[in-house]
Amino acid sequence: MQALADPNRRTVLEILRDHEATAGELADALPIARPGVSRHLRVLREARLVDVRQDAQRRIYRLRPEALIEVDEWLEEYRVLWRNRLDALHTEVKRGRRAIR
């Protein structure tokens, strides 16, 4: 979760969701210096959210969607909680409308 907290890392994941990218391409897409991009990529690798492979002198990154499945499963409990609360709110709003009439 800590790896997902930073908006630059989320941007990297959004880019990699659509296609593999080199470190340079990712750096060009972010408003930070290349050393900062390298640090973000290291955090994402260590969190196992991305894989990297060497292609000659280039490092090519790709998203590991299976790692996001774990996050999705963890979030599901919160989705259920919010869904129940929003359903209850919807019910109360409908009751309030009936009372006003």
N, C-alpha and C positions, 0 to 999 in steps of 0.2 A: 504494500500500500504506500509505503514511503516513496518508492520509486515513481509512483503515479501522481504524487502530490505536486510535482513541479510542472508548470504549464509548458516549459520547453520540452520536457520529456514526453508529455502528452502529444505535443506537436510532432515529435519524431515518430511516435507510435501511429499517429494519424497518417503520416506520409507512408510509413511502412505497411500500413493496412492495404494500401492500393498497389504497392510495388516495392521491390527491393531497391535499395539506394546505396550509393557510396557514401563514405564519411564526408567527402567534399560536397556532395549534393545536399546532404543533411545540414552541413554547416552553412551553405548558401541560403537555406530556408529559414534559418534562425537568426534572431537579432543579437547574437552574442559572438564573442571571439572563438576561434577554432579550439583553443585549449579548453574553454568551457564546454564546447560541444563534445570534445573527447571525454571529459569527466562525466557528462550526462550519458554518453554511450556506455561508458564503463559501468555506471550504476544500473543501466538497463540490462547489460549483459550479466552482471552479478545477480540481478533479480530474476534472471532467466526469462526476461520478456522479449529479448532479441537474440538472434544468433549472428555470428559474423564468420565470413569465409574470406580467405585471401585469394585474390585473382591478380597475379603478377604483383604490381606495386600497390594495388587498390584493395581496400577492405570493403566488402559488400555486406550490408546489414539486411536482415529480414526479420519480420515479426514472428514470434512463436505464439500462435493463437491458442495453443493448449494451455499456456500459462495464464491467459486471460479467462479461460474457462474456470479456473480456480477462483479468480476474482469474482466472476459472475455468480458462481455458486455461493460465495460468501455474501454477496450483495442481495441474493434472493430473499433471505430472511428479512432484510430491511425493506425490500419491495413489498413483501406481504404485510409488514407492519404499516407502511404508509398507505397501501391499498385499503387496508381495513379502516385506518383513520380517515382517509378521504371518503370512503363509503359512508362512514358515520357522519361526517360533516355534511355530505350531500343529503342524507336523511334529515338532519337537523335543519338544513336550509329549506327543504321541502315542507317540513312541519311549520317553520316560521312563515312561509308564504301562505299556507292554509290558515294560520291564525290571523294573519293580516286581513284576509278576505272577509 
